[in-house]
Amino acid sequence: MHPTEGRHIPIGDTRLYVVERGLGFPVLVLHGGPGLDHHMFGHYLDGLAEAFRLVFVDQRSQGLSDPAPKDTWTLTQMAQDIVLLAQALELKRYAVLGHSYGALVALQNAVDFPGRASQTIVSSGFPSARFLKHVDRNLETFEPLELRQQVSSSWALEKEVKTQEEMAALLHDQMPFHFANPLDPRIQAYEEQTAGAVYSADVLRHFAAEEYGGIEVEDRLPSVVQPALVLVGRLDRVCSMEASQAIATRISNAELEVFERSGHMTFVEENERYLDVVSRFLSRHLH
């Protein structure tokens, strides 16, 4: 299935660019980054479009969405943007699925607007910046050594990145860290499938200097009332099992699904199971 042509949706102070696939119950899909766009998912989620209406969102000032004032580049504003987008699309009921940084936006949305989304799916996320501490430890033992140096150098450059080309190079250098197997041949296939992305280097640079949004919602998770699905790769070096367990235990109506053979890229590394788990969860809570 190929993406339909996207469109811009006004949400007040800016317009968000969305691409839709499929029909049925709507699912707002949030990319990672910050600074990426909907191309991040390639066609890996297209299997869900057989039963659901997938609305891939280029978040504020990213991708093909309109530029917005820099002082609005915050996690809380992006979480509110989801509510505004749903209103603009006249969605009475909808789910939110966020991966990586998108998972942080989905979590912030869930605690700031409990029950507004009918379901929330947190894919490879964490509820507090304290869970980032293990990332450096994982890098210290990351093999092979030349890839460790490559990833470390790319992270250091995030605070200086200025062009699309520079950002694409950083993402390429970091990708082995995000797969369970750093030499996974599917890395090249993933990069080919996600070609065409419009990277927002200024957004990445902004967030890299501010702890990537500084999410702190751990103590507020019990306020989430909608069903939540928490997805995590057992071998994720960025968003740990511990972080996902913290989310799942504090949200009363949450389910935790562990992908035993995956790192950070669960929807690529175990695609068939990922689609099955998400589809079953959404279908169970439609009524």
C-alpha positions as CSV (number, residue, x, y, z in Angstrom):
1,M,0.0,0.0,0.0
2,H,1.4,3.4,-1.0
3,P,0.8,6.6,1.0
4,T,-1.9,8.9,-0.1
5,E,-0.8,12.5,-0.8
6,G,-0.5,14.4,2.5
7,R,-2.2,17.6,3.5
8,H,-1.8,20.4,5.9
9,I,-4.2,20.7,8.9
10,P,-4.5,24.1,10.7
11,I,-4.3,23.7,14.5
12,G,-4.2,27.4,15.6
13,D,-0.8,28.9,15.5
14,T,0.6,26.5,12.9
15,R,-0.3,23.7,10.4
16,L,0.7,20.1,10.8
17,Y,1.3,17.9,7.8
18,V,-0.4,14.5,7.8
19,V,-0.4,11.5,5.6
20,E,-3.2,9.0,5.9
21,R,-3.4,5.3,5.0
22,G,-6.4,3.0,5.4
23,L,-9.9,3.4,6.8
24,G,-11.6,2.5,10.1
25,F,-10.8,3.6,13.6
26,P,-8.2,6.4,13.5
27,V,-4.8,6.1,15.0
28,L,-2.6,9.2,15.2
29,V,1.0,8.0,14.6
30,L,3.9,10.1,16.1
31,H,7.5,9.8,14.7
32,G,10.7,9.9,16.7
33,G,13.6,12.3,16.7
34,P,13.2,15.1,17.5
35,G,13.7,16.3,14.0
36,L,12.4,13.3,12.0
37,D,9.1,13.0,10.1
38,H,6.5,10.4,9.1
39,H,9.0,8.7,6.7
40,M,10.5,7.1,9.8
41,F,7.9,4.4,9.7
42,G,8.3,3.7,6.0
43,H,5.7,1.1,5.1
44,Y,6.3,-1.0,8.2
45,L,2.9,-0.2,9.7
46,D,0.9,-0.6,6.5
47,G,-0.5,-3.9,7.7
48,L,-2.5,-2.0,10.2
49,A,-4.2,0.1,7.5
50,E,-6.2,-3.0,6.5
51,A,-8.3,-2.4,9.6
52,F,-7.4,1.1,10.9
53,R,-7.1,4.7,9.6
54,L,-3.4,5.6,10.2
55,V,-2.8,9.3,10.4
56,F,1.0,9.9,10.2
57,V,1.8,13.2,11.7
58,D,4.8,15.5,11.0
59,Q,5.0,17.1,14.4
60,R,5.4,20.8,15.1
61,S,8.1,22.5,12.9
62,Q,9.2,19.1,11.6
63,G,9.0,17.4,8.2
64,L,6.6,19.3,5.9
65,S,4.7,20.9,8.8
66,D,4.8,24.7,8.8
67,P,7.5,26.5,10.9
68,A,6.2,27.4,14.3
69,P,7.8,29.9,16.9
70,K,10.8,28.4,18.6
71,D,9.4,29.0,22.1
72,T,6.6,26.5,21.2
73,W,9.1,23.7,20.6
74,T,8.2,21.9,23.8
75,L,7.0,18.4,24.8
76,T,3.9,19.9,26.4
77,Q,3.0,21.9,23.3
78,M,3.5,18.9,21.0
79,A,1.3,16.8,23.4
80,Q,-1.4,19.5,23.1
81,D,-1.0,19.6,19.3
82,I,-2.4,16.0,19.3
83,V,-5.7,17.2,20.9
84,L,-5.9,20.2,18.5
85,L,-5.2,17.9,15.5
86,A,-7.9,15.5,16.6
87,Q,-10.4,18.3,16.9
88,A,-9.4,19.8,13.5
89,L,-10.0,16.3,12.0
90,E,-13.3,16.0,13.9
91,L,-12.3,12.8,15.5
92,K,-14.5,11.9,18.4
93,R,-12.6,8.7,19.3
94,Y,-9.0,7.9,18.3
95,A,-5.8,6.2,19.5
96,V,-2.3,7.6,19.8
97,L,0.8,5.6,18.9
98,G,4.2,7.2,19.4
99,H,7.6,5.6,18.9
100,S,10.8,6.8,20.6
101,Y,10.5,10.6,20.9
102,G,6.9,10.2,19.7
103,A,6.4,7.9,22.6
104,L,7.3,10.7,25.0
105,V,4.8,13.0,23.2
106,A,2.2,10.2,23.5
107,L,2.9,9.8,27.3
108,Q,2.8,13.6,27.9
109,N,-0.5,13.7,26.0
110,A,-1.9,10.9,28.2
111,V,-1.1,12.6,31.5
112,D,-2.0,16.1,30.4
113,F,-5.3,15.0,28.8
114,P,-6.4,11.8,30.5
115,G,-9.0,9.9,28.5
116,R,-8.9,12.3,25.6
117,A,-7.4,9.5,23.5
118,S,-9.3,6.2,23.6
119,Q,-6.1,4.3,23.7
120,T,-2.4,5.2,24.0
121,I,0.5,3.1,22.6
122,V,3.9,3.8,24.0
123,S,6.5,2.2,21.7
124,S,10.1,2.4,23.0
125,G,9.7,5.3,25.4
126,F,10.5,6.3,29.0
127,P,8.7,8.5,31.6
128,S,11.6,10.4,33.1
129,A,15.0,11.7,32.0
130,R,16.5,9.6,34.8
131,F,16.1,6.6,32.5
132,L,18.7,8.0,30.1
133,K,21.5,7.4,32.5
134,H,22.0,3.8,31.3
135,V,22.5,4.9,27.7
136,D,26.0,6.0,28.3
137,R,26.7,2.7,30.1
138,N,25.4,0.8,27.2
139,L,27.6,2.8,24.8
140,E,30.7,2.0,26.9
141,T,30.3,-1.7,26.2
142,F,28.9,-1.4,22.7
143,E,30.7,-3.6,20.1
144,P,32.4,-3.5,17.7
145,L,34.6,-0.7,18.9
146,E,34.7,1.2,15.6
147,L,30.9,1.5,15.8
148,R,31.1,2.6,19.4
149,Q,33.3,5.5,18.3
150,Q,31.0,6.3,15.4
151,V,27.9,6.5,17.6
152,S,29.6,8.5,20.3
153,S,30.9,11.1,17.7
154,S,27.5,11.4,16.1
155,W,25.8,12.2,19.5
156,A,28.3,14.9,20.2
157,L,27.5,16.5,16.9
158,E,23.8,16.7,17.5
159,K,24.2,20.1,19.3
160,E,25.9,21.5,16.3
161,V,24.0,19.9,13.3
162,K,22.8,22.5,10.8
163,T,21.8,20.9,7.5
164,Q,19.6,18.0,6.3
165,E,22.7,16.3,4.9
166,E,24.5,16.5,8.3
167,M,21.5,15.2,10.1
168,A,21.1,12.3,7.7
169,A,24.8,11.4,8.2
170,L,24.3,11.4,12.0
171,L,21.2,9.2,11.8
172,H,23.1,6.8,9.6
173,D,26.0,6.6,12.1
174,Q,23.6,6.0,15.0
175,M,21.4,3.3,13.4
176,P,23.6,0.3,14.5
177,F,23.1,1.3,18.1
178,H,19.3,1.0,17.7
179,F,19.2,-2.5,16.3
180,A,19.8,-5.6,18.6
181,N,22.4,-6.7,16.0
182,P,24.6,-3.7,15.1
183,L,25.5,-5.4,11.9
184,D,21.9,-6.3,11.0
185,P,21.5,-6.4,7.2
186,R,18.0,-4.9,7.6
187,I,19.6,-1.6,8.6
188,Q,20.3,-0.9,5.0
189,A,16.8,-1.9,3.9
190,Y,15.3,0.3,6.6
191,E,17.3,3.3,5.4
192,E,16.2,2.7,1.8
193,Q,12.6,2.4,2.8
194,T,12.6,5.6,4.8
195,A,14.3,7.7,2.1
196,G,12.7,11.0,1.3
197,A,12.5,12.3,4.9
198,V,12.6,16.0,5.5
199,Y,14.9,16.4,8.5
200,S,14.7,19.3,10.8
201,A,18.2,19.9,12.0
202,D,17.3,23.1,14.0
203,V,14.7,21.1,16.0
204,L,17.2,18.3,16.8
205,R,19.8,20.9,17.8
206,H,17.3,22.7,20.0
207,F,16.3,19.5,21.9
208,A,19.8,18.1,22.1
209,A,20.7,21.0,24.2
210,E,17.7,20.5,26.5
211,E,17.7,16.9,27.5
212,Y,15.4,16.0,24.6
213,G,12.4,17.7,26.1
214,G,13.2,16.7,29.7
215,I,10.1,14.4,30.2
216,E,9.1,14.0,33.8
217,V,5.7,12.3,34.0
218,E,6.5,9.3,36.2
219,D,4.6,10.5,39.2
220,R,1.6,11.5,37.1
221,L,1.1,8.2,35.3
222,P,-1.6,7.0,37.7
223,S,-3.8,9.8,36.3
224,V,-4.0,8.0,32.9
225,V,-7.4,6.4,32.5
226,Q,-7.4,5.0,29.0
227,P,-6.1,1.6,28.1
228,A,-2.3,1.8,27.4
229,L,0.0,-0.6,25.5
230,V,3.7,-0.4,26.3
231,L,6.1,-1.9,23.8
232,V,9.8,-2.5,24.4
233,G,12.6,-4.4,22.9
234,R,14.5,-6.6,25.4
235,L,17.8,-5.5,23.9
236,D,16.9,-1.7,23.5
237,R,20.0,0.3,24.4
238,V,18.1,3.6,24.6
239,C,14.7,3.0,26.1
240,S,15.2,0.3,28.7
241,M,13.1,-2.5,30.0
242,E,13.1,-0.8,33.4
243,A,11.6,2.4,31.9
244,S,8.8,0.5,30.2
245,Q,8.1,-1.5,33.3
246,A,7.8,1.8,35.3
247,I,5.2,3.0,32.8
248,A,3.2,-0.2,32.7
249,T,3.1,-0.6,36.5
250,R,1.9,3.0,37.2
251,I,-0.9,3.1,34.6
252,S,-3.8,1.0,36.0
253,N,-5.0,-0.2,32.6
254,A,-1.7,-0.9,30.9
255,E,-0.3,-3.9,29.2
256,L,3.4,-4.6,28.6
257,E,4.7,-6.4,25.6
258,V,8.4,-7.4,25.4
259,F,10.0,-8.1,22.0
260,E,12.7,-10.6,22.9
261,R,14.8,-10.3,19.8
262,S,14.6,-6.5,19.3
263,G,16.5,-3.4,20.1
264,H,15.0,0.1,19.7
265,M,13.5,-0.6,16.3
266,T,10.8,-3.1,17.3
267,F,8.5,-2.3,14.4
268,V,11.3,-3.3,12.0
269,E,13.0,-6.1,13.9
270,E,9.9,-8.0,14.8
271,N,7.5,-6.5,12.3
272,E,4.9,-9.2,12.1
273,R,4.5,-9.6,15.8
274,Y,4.5,-5.8,16.3
275,L,1.6,-5.4,13.9
276,D,-0.3,-8.3,15.5
277,V,0.1,-7.0,19.1
278,V,-0.9,-3.5,18.2
279,S,-3.9,-4.7,16.1
280,R,-5.2,-7.0,18.8
281,F,-4.9,-4.3,21.5
282,L,-6.7,-1.7,19.4
283,S,-9.4,-4.2,18.5
284,R,-10.0,-5.3,22.1
285,H,-10.6,-1.7,23.2
286,L,-12.7,-0.3,20.4
287,H,-16.0,-0.5,22.4
